[in-house]
């Protein structure tokens, strides 16, 4: 009887030892799997593409700068962008004017520029949109400035400044220098009809590289 009891105790002890070894090995495997999973980088949710204007571009950007704060945006954050948008708007106006001059100089027929137009700043490239009537006015001012007489130049300067003033006013920005002073500064006006002034042919070949904005291809 005693032998059977000792045998049962021994057998139970063996089973207990085997079970402890199995459980220990199982726990070790679970720990290794847990460490392996934690070492893998967690999937990072990429933020929305920030173009420097909280992701706004084109007409949405224009509307925001004109006082129509998009849903989900904080007004203070949108207003803070105006200083940078001033550079975009300035480059947009200059680019449209110079596109007109380029087409006229190349002998191309006037075309309607893209709207929105890709405008580059020092840090970003942004699709800039402005009302179509101002796109046409600014482009035509540049196109018709080539070979224009003094009377036409005065009219084109006024048209350019009126369009620029309207755009800056609608976005609550101030123009520090009339655009006509810079964009027409290098222009050489032909004499009015009937004038006897003779022009040196070389004076018509004006270098327009100063204050140039990058033109789209």
C-alpha positions as CSV (number, residue, x, y, z in Angstrom):
1,X,0.0,0.0,0.0
2,X,2.8,2.4,0.9
3,X,4.6,1.6,-2.3
4,X,1.5,2.4,-4.4
5,X,1.1,5.7,-2.5
6,X,4.8,6.6,-3.1
7,X,4.4,5.7,-6.8
8,X,1.4,7.9,-7.1
9,X,3.2,10.8,-5.5
10,X,6.2,10.3,-7.7
11,X,4.0,10.1,-10.8
12,X,2.1,13.2,-9.8
13,X,5.4,15.1,-9.2
14,X,6.7,14.1,-12.7
15,X,3.5,15.4,-14.3
16,X,3.7,18.6,-12.3
17,X,7.3,19.2,-13.4
18,X,6.4,18.5,-17.0
19,X,3.4,20.9,-16.8
20,X,5.6,23.6,-15.3
21,X,8.2,23.2,-18.0
22,X,5.5,23.4,-20.7
23,X,3.9,26.5,-19.2
24,X,7.3,28.2,-18.7
25,X,8.1,27.6,-22.4
26,X,4.7,28.8,-23.5
27,X,5.1,32.0,-21.5
28,X,8.6,32.6,-22.9
29,X,7.2,32.2,-26.5
30,X,4.4,34.7,-25.8
31,X,7.0,37.2,-24.5
32,X,9.1,36.8,-27.6
33,X,6.1,37.3,-29.8
34,X,5.1,40.4,-27.9
35,X,8.5,42.0,-28.2
36,X,8.7,41.2,-31.9
37,X,5.3,42.9,-32.5
38,X,6.3,46.0,-30.5
39,X,9.5,46.4,-32.5
40,X,7.6,46.9,-35.7
41,X,6.9,50.6,-36.4
42,X,3.3,51.4,-35.9
43,X,1.4,52.7,-39.0
44,X,1.6,56.4,-38.9
45,X,-1.3,58.4,-40.3
46,X,0.2,60.9,-42.6
47,X,-1.0,64.4,-42.2
48,X,-2.7,66.1,-45.1
49,X,-0.4,67.6,-47.6
50,X,0.5,71.1,-46.3
51,X,1.2,73.5,-49.1
52,X,1.8,76.3,-46.7
53,X,-1.8,77.4,-46.8
54,X,-3.4,74.7,-44.6
55,X,-4.0,72.6,-47.7
56,X,-6.1,75.3,-49.3
57,X,-5.5,76.1,-53.0
58,X,-7.3,77.5,-56.0
59,X,-10.7,79.2,-55.5
60,X,-11.0,77.8,-52.0
61,X,-7.8,79.7,-51.1
62,X,-9.1,82.9,-52.7
63,X,-12.4,82.6,-50.9
64,X,-10.7,82.1,-47.6
65,X,-8.5,85.1,-48.2
66,X,-11.5,87.1,-49.2
67,X,-13.2,86.5,-45.8
68,X,-15.1,83.3,-46.4
69,X,-13.5,81.0,-43.8
70,X,-14.0,77.4,-44.8
71,X,-15.9,75.1,-42.5
72,X,-13.6,73.4,-40.0
73,X,-11.0,76.2,-40.1
74,X,-10.2,78.7,-37.4
75,X,-10.5,82.3,-38.6
76,X,-7.3,83.4,-36.8
77,X,-5.3,80.7,-38.6
78,X,-6.7,81.8,-42.0
79,X,-6.0,85.5,-41.3
80,X,-2.4,84.6,-40.4
81,X,-1.9,83.3,-43.9
82,X,-2.6,86.7,-45.5
83,X,1.0,87.9,-45.3
84,X,2.2,84.9,-47.3
85,X,-0.7,85.1,-49.7
86,X,0.3,88.7,-50.5
87,X,3.4,87.3,-52.1
88,X,1.3,84.8,-54.1
89,X,-1.1,87.4,-55.3
90,X,1.7,89.8,-56.3
91,X,3.5,87.0,-58.2
92,X,0.2,86.0,-59.9
93,X,-0.4,89.5,-61.2
94,X,3.1,89.9,-62.5
95,X,3.0,86.5,-64.1
96,X,-0.2,87.2,-66.0
97,X,1.2,90.5,-67.2
98,X,4.4,88.9,-68.4
99,X,2.6,86.1,-70.0
100,X,0.8,88.7,-72.1
101,X,4.0,90.4,-73.0
102,X,5.7,87.1,-73.9
103,X,2.8,86.1,-76.2
104,X,2.8,89.5,-77.9
105,X,6.6,89.6,-78.4
106,X,6.5,86.0,-79.8
107,X,3.8,87.0,-82.3
108,X,1.2,84.7,-80.7
109,X,-2.5,85.4,-80.7
110,X,-3.8,86.4,-77.2
111,X,-4.9,83.5,-75.1
112,X,-6.8,83.1,-71.9
113,X,-4.3,82.1,-69.2
114,X,-4.9,79.1,-67.0
115,X,-7.0,79.8,-63.9
116,X,-5.9,78.6,-61.4
117,X,-2.3,79.3,-62.2
118,X,0.7,77.5,-60.6
119,X,2.6,80.2,-58.7
120,X,5.9,79.5,-56.9
121,X,7.1,81.1,-53.7
122,X,10.4,80.6,-51.9
123,X,9.1,77.6,-50.0
124,X,6.0,76.3,-51.8
125,X,4.2,76.0,-55.1
126,X,0.5,76.8,-55.0
127,X,-2.4,76.9,-57.4
128,X,-3.6,80.5,-57.3
129,X,-7.0,81.5,-58.5
130,X,-8.4,85.0,-59.1
131,X,-11.7,86.1,-60.7
132,X,-11.7,85.6,-64.5
133,X,-12.3,89.2,-65.4
134,X,-9.2,90.3,-63.7
135,X,-7.1,87.6,-65.3
136,X,-8.2,88.9,-68.7
137,X,-7.5,92.5,-67.8
138,X,-4.0,91.9,-66.5
139,X,-3.0,89.6,-69.3
140,X,-4.3,92.1,-71.9
141,X,-2.5,94.9,-70.3
142,X,0.8,93.0,-70.8
143,X,-0.1,91.8,-74.3
144,X,-1.2,95.2,-75.6
145,X,1.7,97.0,-73.9
146,X,4.0,95.8,-76.7
147,X,4.1,98.5,-79.3
148,X,1.5,100.6,-77.6
149,X,1.6,104.4,-78.0
150,X,1.6,106.8,-75.1
151,X,-2.2,107.1,-75.0
152,X,-2.7,103.3,-75.0
153,X,0.0,102.9,-72.3
154,X,-1.8,105.3,-70.0
155,X,-5.0,103.4,-70.5
156,X,-3.3,100.0,-69.9
157,X,-1.6,101.3,-66.8
158,X,-4.9,102.4,-65.4
159,X,-6.5,99.1,-66.2
160,X,-3.7,97.1,-64.6
161,X,-3.8,99.2,-61.4
162,X,-7.6,99.1,-61.2
163,X,-7.6,95.3,-61.4
164,X,-4.7,95.0,-58.9
165,X,-6.4,97.4,-56.5
166,X,-9.6,95.4,-56.6
167,X,-7.8,92.1,-55.9
168,X,-5.9,93.5,-53.0
169,X,-8.9,95.3,-51.6
170,X,-11.0,92.2,-51.7
171,X,-8.4,90.3,-49.7
172,X,-7.9,93.2,-47.3
173,X,-4.3,93.7,-48.4
174,X,-2.5,97.0,-49.2
175,X,-0.5,97.7,-52.3
176,X,2.9,99.3,-51.4
177,X,3.7,100.3,-54.9
178,X,1.4,100.5,-58.0
179,X,2.0,97.6,-60.2
180,X,2.1,99.9,-63.3
181,X,5.2,101.6,-61.9
182,X,7.2,98.4,-61.9
183,X,5.7,96.5,-64.8
184,X,5.6,99.4,-67.2
185,X,8.9,100.9,-66.0
186,X,10.9,99.2,-68.7
187,X,8.3,99.6,-71.4
188,X,9.1,101.9,-74.2
189,X,6.0,103.6,-75.6
190,X,5.7,104.3,-79.3
191,X,4.9,107.9,-80.2
192,X,1.2,108.9,-80.6
193,X,-0.2,109.0,-84.1
194,X,1.2,111.9,-86.0
195,X,4.3,112.3,-83.9
196,X,7.5,113.1,-85.7
197,X,9.8,111.6,-83.0
198,X,12.1,109.0,-84.5
199,X,12.9,106.0,-82.3
200,X,16.2,104.2,-82.1
201,X,15.4,100.6,-83.0
202,X,17.7,99.3,-80.3
203,X,15.6,101.1,-77.6
204,X,12.7,98.8,-78.3
205,X,14.7,95.7,-77.3
206,X,14.0,96.0,-73.6
207,X,15.3,93.5,-71.1
208,X,12.4,92.4,-68.9
209,X,14.5,90.2,-66.6
210,X,14.2,92.6,-63.6
211,X,11.7,91.7,-60.9
212,X,10.6,88.7,-63.1
213,X,8.4,86.0,-61.7
214,X,8.8,82.5,-63.0
215,X,6.6,81.9,-66.0
216,X,4.8,78.5,-66.5
217,X,5.9,76.3,-69.4
